[in-house]
Amino acid sequence: MSKILLLSLRDGPLGNSVAAAEARDVMQATGLSNDTLVHRILESTDHVVGDLTDISGVIIGGSSLNITDPEWSPWQHHVHQQLAELIDGPLPVFLICYGTSWLTHHTGGAVSHAHAEDSGPTVVRLTDAGREDILLQGFPDEFTSLTGHTENAETPSSALEVLATGPSCPVQLVRYGDRVWASQFHAEMDAQAMKTRMDFYYDYGYFSPADYDTIVAGLPAVDTTWANLILRRFVETCFKAQY
């Protein structure tokens, strides 16, 4: 049976709990089940991507890591090495949030804090290239998603095709080659998923604690249908074995 690998980039005391929530979010968004989703946590330098037999594609979850940190830990260097091997391998890959910063940096682009977004809704607008992308066929030109990040892709490298932009963050979705995508927004999240993630990272700088109640109260009104469909389309594309 073909399966999708979810690779969680989580460490520390919260790592396993956040990763478990992340897996639930991905299954909710994609329709995958425990039978079709393989979940691995890259929680230390001792952990690797592992065997990819029977894996049709890879989803890489977000992380509290930052490209713009002045120094990287051995674990962060290890994470980057594992990600590089994946995107240069034969399988389709979808990176979420932190993966956009990493992919931008890895391919020679610039990452900054100029367009950070607090946890909550964001607007995503397709580019001309996005309208032609295999994952975005039939999408509206503009849709909403959920987000929360302290850094962003400032200047994508020439190796990246920008598929979507937005009024508060100019790089929302990119493609690398013909089988690697990265979204700045959380394509796996709905309102409950965002609240759960906010609870985990209450004091990590993704939002002001004073705004917590207001943000959470507004989450159910955010339509994540199209954002979630991107991830579902990715899974469908992987299972069609087009690569």
N, C-alpha and C positions, 0 to 999 in steps of 0.2 A: 504493500500500500504506500502510495506517495504521501509525503508529509511536509509540513512547513516547520522550519526551525525558528523559534523565538529566542533571541539571544539578549538577555538582560544584563546591562552594564551597571550593576549595583553592588556596593560593598558596605561594610560597617554594620552597626546594630540594626539599622532600618532595612538593610539590603534585601533579605529574604522576604520580608513583609511587602515591600514595595514591588518586588519582582512578582510575587503571587498576585497582587492586584493588577499588575501590568498584564499578566497572562489572562486574567478574567476579562480585562478590557479588550484585548486583542481577539479573544474568542467571541465576545459580544459583537464586535464590529465586523468580523469576517465570517462568522458562522462556523469557524473551526471548532473541533471538539477535542477532548483528551485523546481520542484515537488518531486525530490528524494533526495535532500540534505537539511538537517536541520542544520542551522548554529547558534551556540551560542558562545558568547564571555565571557570568564571568566575574567572579567576586574577588579573585586574587591572582597573583602571578603564577600560581599553581594550576589555574583553570584555563583551558583552551576551548576553541570552538568544537573540536572533537570530530567524530566520524560523521560524514555527510552522506553515507549510503542511504538510499531511499528518500533523501531530502530533495524537494523540488524547488525550494526557494527559502530565503532567509529574511526575517523581519528583525531589525535591531532596535530595541527600545531606547528611550531617553536615558539621561544620566545627569547627576549633579556635578560632573566634571566640567571644566571650562578650558577652552583652548587658550584664552587670554590670561590665564594664571601665569605669573612670572616664572614659576618652576613647576615641572611636572614630576609626580611621584613615579617610582618604578612601576606601580600598577597602571598608571595612565599610559606610560610608554608601552606597556604590554598590551593594553586595550587597543591602542593605535596599530600596533603590529598585527594583531589578530584581525582588525577591521580591514587593513590593507590587503591581507591575504584573501579575505572574502571578496572584496570588490574586484580583485584581479583574477578571481577564479571563474568557474563556468556557470555558477548559479545566479539567477536574478536575486537582487538584494533591495530591500526597502529600509532606509534609515529614518528614524524619527527624532526630531528636535536636536539634541546634541550632535547627532550624525550629520546635520547640515553644516554646522560649524567645522566639524572634523573634516568632512569631505571638501569643503571650501579650502581649508588650510592645506590639506594633503595634496590637492591639485594645483596649489600655487596662488590661491586667492587670499583676500584679506578678511579678517574677522575683527569686529569692534563691538562696542557697547552702545553705538549711536541709535539703534532702533530696537532696544530691549522692549518687551511687552509684559505687563503685569498679567498674572493669572486671570483668565477670563476669555471673553469672546474676541475674535479677530475676523477681519474681512479678507477674503482671498479672491484675487482677480486673475483670470487666465490670460496669458500672453498668446500671441499668434501661434507660437510653437506649442503651447499647452493645448490649444484647441485641436491640434493634430496628434497629440500623444495617445498611445494605445490605452492608457488608464483613464483618460478623460473624455472619451467619445460620448457625445450627448449631454455633456455637463453645461450648466448655465455659465455665463461669463463671470458671474460673481456669486459667491456663497460664503457662509459663515463656518467657523470652526472654533475650537478651543485651543488656547496657547498659554505660554508662560515661560519666559526665558530672559536671562540677564545679558546675553551676548547674541550676536547675529552675523550672518554673512554680509559683509559690507561691500566687497568687490569680488564677485565670482570669477574664477579663472576661465580662460577660453575653453577649457575642457568641459565646462558645465553649461548645459542649456537651461535657461530660466523658463520654467513652465507656468509659474504663477507669482504674482507680486501682491501688493496690498498697500493701503494708505498709511498704515502704521509700521509696516516692515516691508522693505522693497524686494526681499527674496524669500518667498514662501514655499516654493517647490522647485526642485531642480532635477535634472537627469544627467547621468554620467554614462556616456556610451548609449547602448540600447537596452540595458538590463539592470541599471542601478538608479534608484530614485532616492531622494531625501526630502522630507517635509520639515519645515520649521515648526509648523503647527502640529498638534497632536491628532493625527488621523485616526487614532484608536479610541479617542475619548468621547464620552457623552457627559451629561451634567453630573451624574453620580460619580463617574470616574474622576472628574476634575475635583469635586469636593474631597474625595478620598485622597487624591494626590496632594491637595492643599493641606489636608490634615497632617500628612506625613512631613511636609516641608513648610510648616507654619512659619518658621523663623529663619528661612534660608535666603530671603531677599527677593522672592518671586512675587511678592505683594506685601502691602503694608498690613500688619495685623489689625490695624484700626479699620481697614476696609473689608475684612473677612466676611462679616455678616451681609454686607451689601452685595459683594461679589457672589456669594453662595445663593442669595435670594434671587439673583438674576439668571443663574445658570439654567434652570429648566426652560427658559424662554429661548435659549440658543438652539437653533436647528443644526445638528451635526450630520444630517443625512448624507449630504454630498461628500463631506470630509471622510466619513466612515466608508462610503462607497469606494473611495480611492483604494483603501487597503483591501477591501473585498475584491476589487478588480485585479489588484496585484496578485492575490491568491489564485483567482480564476486563471490568470495568465500563466502563472507557474504550473498549475495542474494541466494546462493544455499542452505543456511540454514544447513550447515554441522555440526554446533556446537550445 
